[in-house]
Amino acid sequence: MSNFNRKLIVFFCLFFFVLKIKAEFGNFEFLTGNFRNEKVDKIIEALSTKITGPCSSNEFLDERTIDEICNEGISQMQQRKQDEGLTCFIKGYYKDPSSIRPYLLIGMLLKERDLCKEAIELLTYSINVYSSSAETYTIIAQCQSRLGKNEEAVKSLNKALSVEPSVLAYYELGRIYSLLSQVDAAVATYQEASTKFDIGDDVWFTEIGRVLQGANRLEEALTYLTFAVLEQPENAYYHYNKASVLEKMNRLDEAIESLEKSIELNSKIVDAHKRLGNIKLKQNQKSQAIQAYKIALSLSPNDQELAKFINDISEPSWWDEVDDLLEDYENDENNNNNQNNNQNNNQNNNQNNNQNNDNSNKNEQVQQQKQPIQPNNQKINTNTNANTQTIQDEEDEEWW
């Protein structure tokens, strides 16, 4: 093979290699070694336009190192200054597009702003081109879950665990298994995590308890949540979690006991006061329920729904009026029944008296027929005695 042919082959190989790079990365700069993708550039430009309006990439150039730029962005995010933080991350991207750190930070911010599709595209590109990290796969999985792609999220999290196991990846995997109603898989995931990370068994007991509670396996849930309380008895939220299961099991007195302990440890848990009010209302302890709701409202004064509910149950409702009417009706019925009974008794007594009188008259006539005729005075005395004796005999017979 001649030298010309060799050079021609090498030229075509280089040409196709350049075309492949162009198709994969979009823009590239050979002098700096920084490769950029057109789709990623569009995402970054769209973000920068939302912050500062139409601008060029030159406005994001910064002389500092990429670590200094990204650290400033993280500091801005910690101060709840998202736009300033995002500006720093974009500067980091333009400073060195080959560094994965700006991609990761921008992807996290996109996720927080519910721009999950853009975040997945950005982070997937960074993994394919530069390097993969467990954190990147985890953020991708979180975005996929928000988009309802839970099966894909499970695959991403398993990749994250294969690269580097982390608490966050295990937690998210268990959570997504729970969303997919794969309760046993979720429990197994948390149990495996408890053997790999020494962060306290109470954390995993709590997560397992929540998963089982969501599946309505209340006895098992109560067991794990009780273990969590035993591990950390001073944790107010663990007592609250236990109370929520006890309420669902209709063990209201025990639920109240756990809620009161939770409030004793931390009186600012709004949901604890709300739940206590709910249980008191179930037990028809209206005044105590209102008191618990008012404490919750004082801790969350902007809760208009709770304020309206308190106002509704504080005023006499139509149901209370119906109860009063029913009570009055029942009393009237009882009075009428008593009156009817008295009337019936009086009628029965009158009938008995009339019957007694008739019997007495009959007895008198019989005695007159049997007795011989006597003088008038003797007859009166005899009749009187006979009549008296007959009535007495009648009364004795009736008593018996």
C-alpha positions as CSV (number, residue, x, y, z in Angstrom):
1,M,0.0,0.0,0.0
2,S,1.4,3.3,-1.0
3,N,1.9,6.2,1.4
4,F,-0.8,8.2,-0.4
5,N,-3.3,5.5,0.3
6,R,-2.3,5.3,3.9
7,K,-2.7,9.1,4.3
8,L,-6.0,9.0,2.7
9,I,-7.3,6.2,5.1
10,V,-6.0,8.2,8.1
11,F,-7.7,11.4,6.8
12,F,-11.1,9.6,6.4
13,C,-10.7,8.1,9.9
14,L,-10.1,11.5,11.4
15,F,-12.9,13.0,9.4
16,F,-15.4,10.4,10.6
17,F,-14.1,10.8,14.1
18,V,-14.7,14.5,14.0
19,L,-18.2,14.0,12.7
20,K,-18.9,11.6,15.5
21,I,-17.7,14.1,18.1
22,K,-19.8,16.8,16.4
23,A,-22.9,14.6,16.5
24,E,-22.3,13.6,20.1
25,F,-21.2,16.9,21.7
26,G,-22.4,19.6,19.4
27,N,-19.9,22.5,19.9
28,F,-16.3,21.8,20.9
29,E,-13.2,23.9,21.4
30,F,-10.0,22.1,20.7
31,L,-7.8,24.8,22.3
32,T,-9.3,24.5,25.7
33,G,-10.4,20.9,25.5
34,N,-13.9,21.9,26.6
35,F,-16.7,20.0,24.9
36,R,-20.3,21.3,25.0
37,N,-23.6,19.8,23.8
38,E,-26.1,21.9,21.9
39,K,-29.1,20.6,23.9
40,V,-27.3,21.3,27.2
41,D,-26.4,24.8,25.9
42,K,-30.1,25.5,25.2
43,I,-31.1,24.4,28.7
44,I,-28.4,26.6,30.2
45,E,-29.3,29.6,28.0
46,A,-33.0,29.2,28.8
47,L,-32.2,29.3,32.6
48,S,-29.9,32.3,32.2
49,T,-32.6,34.1,30.2
50,K,-35.1,33.6,33.0
51,I,-32.7,35.1,35.5
52,T,-31.1,38.0,33.6
53,G,-33.0,38.2,30.4
54,P,-31.4,37.6,26.9
55,C,-27.6,37.5,27.3
56,S,-24.5,35.9,26.0
57,S,-22.3,33.3,27.6
58,N,-19.6,36.0,28.0
59,E,-21.6,37.6,30.7
60,F,-21.1,34.5,32.8
61,L,-17.4,34.4,32.5
62,D,-15.6,34.4,35.9
63,E,-11.9,34.5,36.7
64,R,-12.2,32.4,39.9
65,T,-11.7,28.7,40.0
66,I,-14.7,26.4,39.4
67,D,-14.7,25.2,43.0
68,E,-14.8,28.8,44.3
69,I,-17.7,29.6,41.9
70,C,-19.7,26.5,42.9
71,N,-19.1,27.0,46.6
72,E,-20.4,30.5,46.4
73,G,-23.5,29.2,44.6
74,I,-24.1,26.6,47.4
75,S,-23.8,29.4,50.0
76,Q,-26.4,31.5,48.1
77,M,-28.7,28.5,48.0
78,Q,-28.4,28.0,51.7
79,Q,-29.6,31.6,52.1
80,R,-32.6,30.8,50.0
81,K,-31.3,32.9,47.1
82,Q,-32.0,30.5,44.2
83,D,-31.4,32.9,41.3
84,E,-28.0,34.0,42.7
85,G,-27.1,30.4,43.3
86,L,-28.1,29.3,39.8
87,T,-26.1,32.2,38.3
88,C,-23.0,30.8,40.0
89,F,-23.7,27.3,38.8
90,I,-24.1,28.6,35.2
91,K,-20.8,30.4,35.6
92,G,-19.2,27.2,36.7
93,Y,-20.6,25.4,33.6
94,Y,-19.1,28.0,31.2
95,K,-15.9,28.0,33.2
96,D,-15.4,24.2,32.6
97,P,-18.1,22.2,30.8
98,S,-16.0,19.1,31.3
99,S,-16.5,19.2,35.1
100,I,-19.4,17.2,36.4
101,R,-20.0,19.4,39.5
102,P,-21.9,22.3,37.7
103,Y,-24.1,19.7,36.0
104,L,-25.0,18.1,39.3
105,L,-25.8,21.4,41.0
106,I,-27.8,22.7,38.2
107,G,-29.7,19.4,37.9
108,M,-30.6,19.6,41.6
109,L,-31.9,23.2,41.2
110,L,-33.9,22.2,38.1
111,K,-35.5,19.4,40.2
112,E,-36.4,21.9,43.0
113,R,-38.1,24.0,40.3
114,D,-40.0,21.0,39.0
115,L,-38.1,21.2,35.7
116,C,-37.5,17.5,35.9
117,K,-37.4,16.7,32.2
118,E,-34.6,19.3,31.7
119,A,-32.8,18.0,34.7
120,I,-32.8,14.4,33.4
121,E,-31.5,15.5,30.0
122,L,-28.7,17.6,31.6
123,L,-27.6,14.9,34.1
124,T,-27.9,12.0,31.6
125,Y,-25.6,13.9,29.2
126,S,-23.0,14.5,32.0
127,I,-23.0,10.8,32.9
128,N,-22.6,9.6,29.3
129,V,-19.9,12.1,28.4
130,Y,-17.8,12.5,31.6
131,S,-18.4,10.2,34.5
132,S,-21.1,8.6,36.5
133,S,-21.7,9.2,40.2
134,A,-24.2,7.7,42.6
135,E,-25.5,11.2,43.5
136,T,-26.2,11.9,39.8
137,Y,-28.2,8.7,39.3
138,T,-30.1,9.4,42.5
139,I,-31.2,12.9,41.3
140,I,-32.2,11.4,38.0
141,A,-34.3,8.8,39.8
142,Q,-36.0,11.5,41.9
143,C,-36.9,13.4,38.8
144,Q,-38.2,10.3,37.1
145,S,-40.4,9.5,40.1
146,R,-41.9,13.0,40.0
147,L,-42.7,12.5,36.3
148,G,-44.5,9.2,37.3
149,K,-41.8,7.0,35.8
150,N,-41.2,4.9,38.9
151,E,-40.0,1.8,37.1
152,E,-37.2,3.8,35.4
153,A,-36.5,5.4,38.8
154,V,-35.9,1.9,40.3
155,K,-33.3,1.2,37.6
156,S,-31.5,4.5,38.1
157,L,-31.4,3.9,41.9
158,N,-30.0,0.4,41.4
159,K,-27.3,1.9,39.2
160,A,-26.6,4.4,42.0
161,L,-26.2,1.6,44.6
162,S,-23.9,-0.3,42.2
163,V,-21.6,2.7,41.9
164,E,-21.6,3.7,45.5
165,P,-24.2,2.7,48.1
166,S,-25.7,5.8,50.0
167,V,-28.4,6.4,52.6
168,L,-30.3,8.6,50.2
169,A,-30.3,6.0,47.4
170,Y,-31.6,3.3,49.8
171,Y,-34.2,5.7,51.2
172,E,-35.5,6.7,47.7
173,L,-35.5,3.1,46.5
174,G,-37.7,2.0,49.5
175,R,-40.0,5.0,48.9
176,I,-40.5,4.2,45.3
177,Y,-41.1,0.5,46.0
178,S,-43.8,1.7,48.4
179,L,-45.4,3.8,45.6
180,L,-45.4,0.8,43.4
181,S,-47.2,-1.2,46.2
182,Q,-44.2,-3.5,46.5
183,V,-44.3,-3.4,50.3
184,D,-42.1,-6.4,50.9
185,A,-39.4,-5.1,48.6
186,A,-39.5,-1.7,50.3
187,V,-39.2,-3.4,53.8
188,A,-36.3,-5.5,52.5
189,T,-34.5,-2.4,51.1
190,Y,-34.7,-0.6,54.4
191,Q,-33.6,-3.7,56.3
192,E,-30.6,-4.0,54.1
193,A,-29.8,-0.4,54.6
194,S,-29.9,-0.8,58.3
195,T,-27.1,-3.4,58.0
196,K,-24.9,-1.1,55.9
197,F,-25.1,2.3,57.6
198,D,-24.7,2.9,61.3
199,I,-27.1,5.9,61.6
200,G,-29.4,4.3,64.2
201,D,-31.9,1.5,63.7
202,D,-34.7,3.9,64.7
203,V,-34.5,5.7,61.4
204,W,-35.1,2.5,59.4
205,F,-37.7,1.2,61.9
206,T,-39.7,4.4,61.3
207,E,-39.5,4.1,57.5
208,I,-40.6,0.4,57.7
209,G,-43.4,1.4,60.0
210,R,-44.7,4.1,57.6
211,V,-44.6,1.7,54.6
212,L,-46.5,-1.0,56.5
213,Q,-49.0,1.6,57.8
214,G,-49.6,2.8,54.2
215,A,-50.3,-0.9,53.3
216,N,-52.8,-1.1,56.2
217,R,-50.6,-3.7,57.9
218,L,-51.2,-2.0,61.2
219,E,-50.1,-4.6,63.7
220,E,-46.7,-4.9,62.0
221,A,-46.4,-1.1,61.6
222,L,-47.1,-0.6,65.3
223,T,-44.4,-3.1,66.2
224,Y,-41.7,-1.2,64.2
225,L,-42.8,2.2,65.4
226,T,-42.8,1.0,69.0
227,F,-39.2,-0.2,68.4
228,A,-38.3,3.3,67.1
229,V,-39.8,4.8,70.3
230,L,-37.8,2.4,72.5
231,E,-34.6,3.3,70.6
232,Q,-35.2,7.1,70.9
233,P,-37.8,7.7,73.6
234,E,-37.1,11.5,73.6
235,N,-38.0,11.9,69.9
236,A,-41.4,13.6,69.8
237,Y,-42.1,12.6,66.2
238,Y,-41.7,8.9,66.9
239,H,-44.5,9.2,69.5
240,Y,-46.6,11.0,67.0
241,N,-46.1,8.3,64.4
242,K,-47.1,5.6,66.9
243,A,-50.2,7.6,67.8
244,S,-51.3,7.8,64.2
245,V,-51.3,4.0,63.9
246,L,-53.1,3.6,67.2
247,E,-55.8,6.0,66.1
248,K,-56.2,4.0,62.9
249,M,-56.6,0.8,65.0
250,N,-59.3,2.7,67.1
251,R,-57.2,2.4,70.2
252,L,-58.0,6.0,71.1
253,D,-56.9,6.1,74.7
254,E,-53.5,4.8,73.9
255,A,-53.3,7.2,70.9
256,I,-54.0,10.1,73.2
257,E,-51.3,9.0,75.6
258,S,-48.7,8.9,72.8
259,L,-49.9,12.3,71.5
260,E,-49.7,13.9,74.9
261,K,-46.1,12.5,75.3
262,S,-45.2,13.9,71.8
263,I,-46.6,17.3,72.8
264,E,-44.8,17.2,76.1
265,L,-41.5,16.6,74.3
266,N,-42.2,19.2,71.5
267,S,-45.3,21.4,71.9
268,K,-44.8,23.0,68.4
269,I,-45.8,20.0,66.3
270,V,-49.0,21.3,64.7
271,D,-50.2,17.9,63.5
272,A,-50.0,16.5,67.0
273,H,-52.5,19.0,68.3
274,K,-54.7,18.5,65.3
275,R,-54.8,14.8,65.7
276,L,-55.5,15.1,69.4
277,G,-58.4,17.3,68.6
278,N,-59.7,14.8,66.1
279,I,-59.6,12.0,68.6
280,K,-61.3,14.1,71.3
281,L,-64.0,14.9,68.8
282,K,-64.5,11.2,68.2
283,Q,-64.9,10.7,71.9
284,N,-67.6,13.5,72.0
285,Q,-65.3,15.7,74.1
286,K,-66.1,18.8,72.1
287,S,-64.7,21.4,74.4
288,Q,-61.3,19.6,74.7
289,A,-61.2,19.1,70.9
290,I,-61.8,22.8,70.3
291,Q,-59.0,23.6,72.8
292,A,-56.6,21.3,70.9
293,Y,-57.6,22.9,67.6
294,K,-57.0,26.4,68.9
295,I,-53.5,25.5,70.0
296,A,-52.8,24.1,66.5
297,L,-54.2,27.3,65.0
298,S,-52.0,29.5,67.2
299,L,-49.0,27.6,65.9
300,S,-50.2,27.9,62.3
301,P,-52.2,31.1,62.1
302,N,-52.5,31.1,58.3
303,D,-54.4,27.8,58.3
304,Q,-57.8,29.2,57.1
305,E,-59.3,25.8,56.7
306,L,-58.6,25.0,60.4
307,A,-59.9,28.4,61.5
308,K,-63.2,27.8,59.6
309,F,-63.5,24.3,61.1
310,I,-63.1,25.6,64.6
311,N,-65.7,28.2,64.0
312,D,-68.1,25.7,62.6
313,I,-67.9,23.3,65.5
314,S,-67.9,26.0,68.1
315,E,-71.4,27.3,67.0
316,P,-74.5,25.2,67.6
317,S,-75.1,23.3,64.4
318,W,-78.3,22.1,62.8
319,W,-77.4,18.6,64.0
320,D,-77.3,19.9,67.6
321,E,-80.7,21.4,67.1
322,V,-82.0,18.1,65.7
323,D,-80.6,16.3,68.8
324,D,-82.4,18.8,71.0
325,L,-85.6,18.3,69.1
326,L,-85.3,14.5,69.3
327,E,-84.6,14.7,73.1
328,D,-87.7,16.9,73.6
329,Y,-89.8,14.6,71.4
330,E,-88.7,11.6,73.5
331,N,-89.6,13.4,76.7
332,D,-93.0,14.3,75.4
333,E,-93.5,10.7,74.3
334,N,-92.6,9.5,77.8
335,N,-94.9,12.0,79.4
336,N,-97.8,10.9,77.1
337,N,-97.1,7.3,77.9
338,N,-97.2,8.0,81.6
339,Q,-100.4,9.9,81.3
340,N,-102.0,7.1,79.2
341,N,-100.8,4.5,81.8
342,N,-102.4,6.6,84.6
343,Q,-105.6,6.9,82.7
344,N,-105.7,3.2,82.0
345,N,-105.0,2.4,85.6
346,N,-107.9,4.8,86.7
347,Q,-110.2,3.1,84.3
348,N,-109.3,-0.3,85.5
349,N,-109.8,0.8,89.1
350,N,-113.2,2.2,88.2
351,Q,-114.2,-1.0,86.5
352,N,-113.1,-3.1,89.4
353,N,-115.1,-0.9,91.8
354,N,-118.2,-1.1,89.7
355,Q,-117.8,-4.9,89.5
356,N,-117.5,-5.1,93.2
357,N,-120.6,-3.0,93.7
358,D,-122.6,-5.3,91.3
359,N,-121.4,-8.3,93.2
360,S,-122.4,-6.8,96.5
361,N,-125.9,-6.1,95.2
362,K,-126.2,-9.6,93.9
363,N,-125.1,-11.1,97.2
364,E,-127.6,-9.0,99.1
365,Q,-130.5,-10.2,96.9
366,V,-129.4,-13.8,97.5
367,Q,-129.3,-13.3,101.2
368,Q,-132.7,-11.7,101.3
369,Q,-134.2,-14.7,99.4
370,K,-132.6,-17.2,101.9
371,Q,-133.6,-15.3,105.2
372,P,-137.1,-15.7,106.6
373,I,-139.3,-12.7,107.0
374,Q,-138.5,-10.8,110.2
375,P,-139.8,-7.6,111.8
376,N,-138.6,-4.5,110.1
377,N,-135.9,-3.5,112.7
378,Q,-134.4,-7.0,112.7
379,K,-134.3,-7.0,108.9
380,I,-132.4,-3.8,108.7
381,N,-129.8,-5.0,111.1
382,T,-129.5,-8.3,109.4
383,N,-129.2,-6.7,106.0
384,T,-126.6,-4.4,107.2
385,N,-124.5,-7.2,108.8
386,A,-124.9,-9.3,105.7
387,N,-124.0,-6.5,103.4
388,T,-120.9,-5.7,105.4
389,Q,-119.8,-9.3,105.6
390,T,-120.3,-9.8,101.9
391,I,-118.1,-6.8,101.0
392,Q,-115.4,-7.9,103.4
393,D,-115.5,-11.4,101.9
394,E,-115.3,-9.9,98.4
395,E,-112.3,-7.7,99.4
396,D,-110.6,-10.7,101.0
397,E,-111.1,-12.8,97.9
398,E,-109.8,-10.0,95.6
399,W,-106.7,-9.5,97.7
400,W,-105.9,-13.2,97.6
